[in-house]
């Protein structure tokens, strides 16, 4: 029997200059041991995407920062810039039950 792990993605909005940060999917259910992938998009070019994790009943935990030119890795979490300079992905390798929670991104804009 496959264990299902809900990974909830919340939306954050960047208020300056009508720019907006958008995450997808809005929710994700995956199996234990699988790779889970989340995406973050910004309406203009960015300097850095910052990824955070919030587990149930806990505050935000900083995971990693993704620059436009290189991947970032922190244990089982891998952040990648995507080709258009406006998006990033977060991969959770070998997903575990303890990964269930909310994942958020914030942007340091140019």
N, CA and C of each residue as an Amber inpcrd file, in Angstrom:
protein
   330
   0.8310000  -1.1730000   0.0000000   0.0000000   0.0000000   0.0000000
   0.8820000   1.2460000   0.0000000   0.5620000   2.1730000  -0.8570000
   1.3480000   3.3820000  -1.0070000   0.8960000   4.4390000  -0.0100000
   1.8430000   5.0470000   0.6570000   1.5620000   6.1150000   1.6070000
   1.4230000   7.4270000   0.8560000   0.3660000   8.1600000   1.1410000
   0.1350000   9.4410000   0.4770000   0.5810000  10.5810000   1.3740000
   1.3110000  11.5210000   0.8060000   1.8470000  12.6530000   1.5510000
   1.3000000  13.9320000   0.9280000   0.4500000  14.6720000   1.6520000
  -0.0180000  15.9450000   1.0850000   1.0470000  17.0160000   1.2350000
   1.3410000  17.7140000   0.1700000   2.2710000  18.8460000   0.1930000
   1.4860000  20.0500000  -0.2840000   1.2050000  20.9580000   0.5900000
   0.3480000  22.0830000   0.2590000   1.1920000  23.2690000  -0.1570000
   0.8370000  23.8710000  -1.2560000   1.5390000  25.0380000  -1.7700000
   0.6280000  26.2510000  -1.6100000   1.0820000  27.2820000  -0.9570000
   0.2950000  28.4870000  -0.7580000   0.7700000  29.5780000  -1.7050000
  -0.0970000  30.5390000  -1.9540000   0.2570000  31.6610000  -2.8140000
   0.8080000  32.8080000  -1.9890000   1.8530000  33.4460000  -2.4820000
   2.3870000  34.6800000  -1.9150000   2.3140000  35.7460000  -2.9930000
   2.0260000  36.9490000  -2.6120000   1.9610000  38.0270000  -3.5790000
   2.9690000  39.1030000  -3.2360000   3.6370000  39.5990000  -4.2180000
   4.6290000  40.6580000  -4.0720000   3.9380000  41.9430000  -4.4990000
   3.7680000  42.8940000  -3.5980000   2.8890000  44.0310000  -3.8470000
   3.5110000  45.1720000  -4.6430000   4.8000000  45.2780000  -4.6530000
   5.4330000  46.3990000  -5.3520000   5.2320000  46.3130000  -6.8530000
   4.8660000  47.3940000  -7.4390000   4.8840000  47.5480000  -8.9000000
   4.0010000  46.5400000  -9.6290000   2.9700000  46.0560000  -9.0010000
   2.0360000  45.0980000  -9.5970000   2.6600000  43.7410000  -9.9220000
   3.8750000  43.4860000  -9.4660000   4.5100000  42.1910000  -9.7000000
   3.8650000  41.1590000  -8.7850000   3.8390000  39.9040000  -9.2220000
   3.1680000  38.8690000  -8.4600000   3.9650000  37.5790000  -8.4570000
   3.9930000  36.9140000  -7.3030000   4.5780000  35.5870000  -7.1630000
   3.4290000  34.5890000  -7.1540000   3.5540000  33.5220000  -7.9360000
   2.5080000  32.5210000  -8.0160000   3.1260000  31.1370000  -7.9120000
   2.5190000  30.2540000  -7.1300000   3.0280000  28.9020000  -6.9510000
   2.0610000  27.8800000  -7.5130000   2.6070000  26.7540000  -7.9580000
   1.7790000  25.6510000  -8.4350000   2.4980000  24.3310000  -8.1500000
   1.7740000  23.2460000  -8.0130000   0.3140000  23.2020000  -7.9200000
  -0.1510000  23.7570000  -6.5790000  -1.4520000  24.0190000  -6.4500000
  -1.9670000  24.5310000  -5.1890000  -1.9060000  23.4660000  -4.1030000
  -2.0160000  22.2230000  -4.4850000  -1.8160000  21.1150000  -3.5420000
  -1.2740000  19.9210000  -4.3120000  -0.5780000  19.0610000  -3.5930000
   0.0770000  17.9110000  -4.2150000   0.0230000  16.7400000  -3.2560000
  -0.3990000  15.6000000  -3.7670000  -0.3690000  14.3670000  -2.9820000
   0.5990000  13.4330000  -3.6870000   1.5440000  12.9130000  -2.9410000
   2.5870000  12.0760000  -3.5230000   2.8110000  10.8600000  -2.6460000
   3.5580000   9.9230000  -3.1260000   3.8540000   8.7200000  -2.3540000
   5.1940000   8.8070000  -1.6550000   5.3270000   8.0750000  -0.5740000
   6.5840000   8.0330000   0.1470000   7.6670000   7.5040000  -0.7800000
   8.8300000   8.1550000  -0.7670000   9.9470000   7.7490000  -1.6040000
   9.9480000   8.3800000  -2.9860000   8.8630000   9.0550000  -3.3630000
   8.7950000   9.6810000  -4.6800000   9.4130000  11.0740000  -4.6560000
   9.6580000  11.6210000  -5.8470000  10.1180000  13.0000000  -5.9810000
   8.8840000  13.8850000  -6.1200000   8.8060000  14.9050000  -5.2860000
   7.7090000  15.8720000  -5.3410000   8.2610000  17.1690000  -5.9100000
   7.5380000  17.7900000  -6.8470000   8.0250000  19.0010000  -7.4890000
   6.9980000  20.1130000  -7.3810000   7.4720000  21.2750000  -6.9250000
   6.6550000  22.4780000  -6.8110000   7.2870000  23.5610000  -7.6740000
   6.4670000  24.4990000  -8.1290000   6.9510000  25.5650000  -9.0030000
   6.5650000  26.9290000  -8.4430000   7.4140000  27.9000000  -8.7170000
   7.1700000  29.2810000  -8.3220000   7.4650000  30.1590000  -9.5320000
   6.5680000  31.0940000  -9.8050000   6.7580000  31.9960000 -10.9440000
   6.6180000  33.4360000 -10.4780000   7.3900000  34.3080000 -11.0880000
   7.3650000  35.7370000 -10.7840000   7.0970000  36.4560000 -12.0890000
   6.3670000  37.5600000 -12.0460000   5.9640000  38.2220000 -13.2860000
   7.0820000  39.0050000 -13.9730000   8.2390000  39.1350000 -13.3280000
   9.3890000  39.7480000 -13.9900000  10.6530000  39.0070000 -13.5730000
  11.7760000  39.3860000 -14.1310000  13.0160000  38.6820000 -13.7930000
  13.3470000  38.8740000 -12.3230000  14.0370000  37.9100000 -11.7550000
  14.3140000  37.9190000 -10.3240000  15.8120000  37.8020000 -10.0690000
  16.2070000  38.1190000  -8.8430000  17.5850000  37.8920000  -8.4240000
  17.7000000  36.5440000  -7.7350000  16.7630000  36.2440000  -6.8300000
  16.8170000  34.9950000  -6.0700000  15.4160000  34.5640000  -5.6700000
  15.1340000  33.2730000  -5.7990000  13.9260000  32.6760000  -5.2220000
  14.3180000  32.0690000  -3.8820000  13.5730000  32.3550000  -2.8510000
  13.7960000  31.7950000  -1.5260000  12.6530000  30.8200000  -1.2260000
  12.9780000  29.5840000  -0.8800000  11.9840000  28.5580000  -0.5710000
  11.9320000  28.3000000   0.9340000  10.7110000  28.1630000   1.4420000
  10.4590000  27.9400000   2.8690000   9.5390000  26.7340000   3.0510000
   9.6400000  26.1260000   4.2140000   8.7840000  25.0050000   4.5940000
   8.0820000  25.3790000   5.9000000   6.7870000  25.0480000   5.9840000
   6.0770000  25.2100000   7.2480000   5.3560000  23.9050000   7.5570000
   5.8520000  23.2130000   8.5770000   5.2420000  21.9670000   9.0120000
   4.0900000  22.2830000   9.9580000   3.1070000  21.3990000  10.0590000
   1.9460000  21.6620000  10.9140000   2.3580000  22.0180000  12.3410000
   1.7940000  23.1140000  12.8570000   2.0660000  23.5330000  14.2190000
   3.4150000  24.1850000  14.4400000   4.1510000  24.4740000  13.3690000
   5.4850000  25.0710000  13.4890000   5.5770000  26.3370000  12.6520000
   6.6130000  27.1230000  12.9320000   6.8560000  28.3280000  12.1450000
   7.5370000  28.0070000  10.8320000   7.8120000  29.0330000  10.0600000
   8.5050000  28.8600000   8.7800000   9.9510000  28.4450000   9.0030000
  10.4200000  27.5400000   8.1600000  11.8200000  27.1230000   8.1450000
  12.3870000  27.4680000   6.7730000  13.4990000  28.1650000   6.7530000
  14.1600000  28.5220000   5.4940000  14.8200000  27.2740000   4.9230000
  14.5290000  26.9670000   3.6540000  15.1250000  25.7870000   3.0140000
  16.3570000  26.1460000   2.1960000  16.1820000  27.0290000   1.1980000
  17.2890000  27.3300000   0.2980000  16.9730000  28.5240000  -0.5780000
  18.0050000  29.0300000  -1.2310000  17.8800000  30.1500000  -2.1700000
  18.3530000  29.6830000  -3.5430000  17.6030000  30.0420000  -4.5640000
  17.9400000  29.6630000  -5.9380000  18.2440000  30.9240000  -6.7370000
  19.4720000  31.0290000  -7.2120000  19.8420000  32.1640000  -8.0610000
  19.4590000  31.8280000  -9.5080000  19.4180000  32.8300000 -10.3930000
  19.0500000  32.5630000 -11.7850000  20.0260000  31.6520000 -12.5250000
  21.2670000  31.4950000 -12.0190000  22.2790000  30.7520000 -12.7530000
  22.5880000  29.3590000 -12.2180000  22.1570000  29.0180000 -11.0000000
  22.5890000  27.7240000 -10.4730000  21.5720000  27.0850000  -9.5330000
  21.6530000  25.7620000  -9.4590000  20.8160000  24.9890000  -8.5540000
  21.2810000  25.1820000  -7.1140000  20.3940000  24.8940000  -6.1820000
  20.7350000  24.9200000  -4.7620000  20.2400000  23.6130000  -4.1420000
  21.0500000  23.0040000  -3.2750000  20.6840000  21.7420000  -2.6460000
  20.8620000  21.8430000  -1.1410000  19.8570000  21.3770000  -0.4130000
  19.9140000  21.2850000   1.0380000  19.2830000  19.9510000   1.4230000
  20.1190000  18.9770000   1.7240000  19.6960000  17.6090000   2.0330000
  18.8400000  17.0570000   0.8950000  17.5710000  16.7500000   1.1290000
  16.7230000  16.1560000   0.0850000  15.9740000  17.2010000  -0.7460000
  16.2550000  18.4910000  -0.5200000  15.5770000  19.5710000  -1.2260000
  16.5080000  20.1480000  -2.2860000  16.0040000  20.2480000  -3.5170000
  16.7980000  20.7780000  -4.6290000  15.9970000  21.8860000  -5.3020000
  16.5600000  23.0890000  -5.3330000  15.9350000  24.2060000  -6.0290000
  16.6370000  24.4340000  -7.3490000  15.8520000  24.7320000  -8.3820000
  16.4220000  24.9530000  -9.7100000  15.8280000  26.2040000 -10.3380000
  16.6560000  26.9860000 -11.0320000  16.1090000  28.0700000 -11.8510000
  15.5620000  27.4550000 -13.1370000  14.5190000  28.0440000 -13.6830000
  13.9870000  27.5630000 -14.9450000  14.3200000  28.5640000 -16.0360000
  14.3960000  28.1000000 -17.2550000  15.0030000  28.7940000 -18.3770000
  14.6070000  30.2170000 -18.6790000  13.3970000  30.6420000 -18.3400000
  12.9750000  31.9770000 -18.7520000  13.3900000  33.0740000 -17.7710000
  14.0550000  32.7210000 -16.6750000  14.5040000  33.7100000 -15.7080000
  13.4220000  34.2500000 -14.8110000  12.2190000  33.6570000 -14.9080000
  11.0930000  34.1190000 -14.0960000  10.4960000  33.0110000 -13.2410000
  11.0930000  31.8130000 -13.2840000  10.5030000  30.6810000 -12.5670000
  11.5860000  29.8610000 -11.8710000  11.1350000  29.1210000 -10.8530000
  12.0080000  28.2160000 -10.1130000  11.1990000  26.9760000  -9.7450000
  11.8920000  25.8710000  -9.5360000  11.2280000  24.6540000  -9.0590000
  11.9090000  24.1980000  -7.7750000  11.1390000  23.5210000  -6.9500000
  11.6540000  22.8890000  -5.7430000  11.3250000  21.4130000  -5.8320000
  12.3470000  20.5680000  -5.7750000  12.1710000  19.1190000  -5.8120000
  12.4630000  18.5690000  -4.4200000  11.5490000  17.7550000  -3.9290000
  11.7660000  17.0620000  -2.6610000  12.0370000  15.6110000  -3.0440000
  13.2930000  15.2060000  -2.9510000  13.6470000  13.8420000  -3.3310000
  13.3220000  12.9010000  -2.1800000  12.9470000  11.6790000  -2.4940000
  12.6550000  10.6830000  -1.4700000  11.6670000  11.2330000  -0.4280000
  10.4990000  11.6890000  -0.8990000   9.4910000  12.2920000  -0.0230000
   9.1660000  11.3980000   1.1600000   9.0160000  12.0320000   2.3330000
   8.7170000  11.3210000   3.5690000   7.4530000  11.8940000   4.1910000
   6.7990000  11.1170000   5.0450000   5.5930000  11.5720000   5.7230000
   5.8490000  12.8890000   6.4580000   7.0200000  13.0410000   7.0530000
   7.3700000  14.2480000   7.7830000   7.5250000  15.4820000   6.9200000
   7.4800000  15.3320000   5.5930000   7.5610000  16.4750000   4.6920000
   6.2030000  17.1480000   4.4950000   5.1420000  16.5320000   5.0080000
   3.7970000  17.0830000   4.8220000   3.7120000  18.4600000   5.4520000
   3.2770000  19.4280000   4.6970000   3.1740000  20.7910000   5.1950000
   2.9850000  21.7650000   4.0570000   3.2650000  23.0210000   4.3270000
   3.1540000  24.0810000   3.3310000   4.5450000  24.4810000   2.8630000
   4.6520000  24.7640000   1.5780000   5.9070000  25.2010000   0.9780000
   5.6470000  26.5300000   0.2950000   6.4720000  27.5030000   0.6120000
   6.2590000  28.8470000   0.1120000   7.5310000  29.3710000  -0.5310000
   7.3540000  30.2530000  -1.5000000   8.5140000  30.9230000  -2.0730000
   8.3410000  32.4220000  -1.9750000   9.4550000  33.1060000  -1.8940000
   9.4990000  34.5700000  -1.9110000  10.5820000  34.9600000  -2.9020000
  10.4820000  36.1710000  -3.4220000  11.3810000  36.5970000  -4.4880000
  12.1320000  37.8550000  -4.1000000  13.4370000  37.8430000  -4.3570000
  14.2350000  39.0590000  -4.3120000  14.2970000  39.5520000  -5.7450000
  13.5640000  40.6170000  -6.0560000  13.4150000  41.0710000  -7.4320000
  14.5120000  42.0450000  -7.8410000  14.7030000  42.1470000  -9.1520000
  15.6850000  43.0890000  -9.7090000  15.0760000  44.4680000  -9.7530000
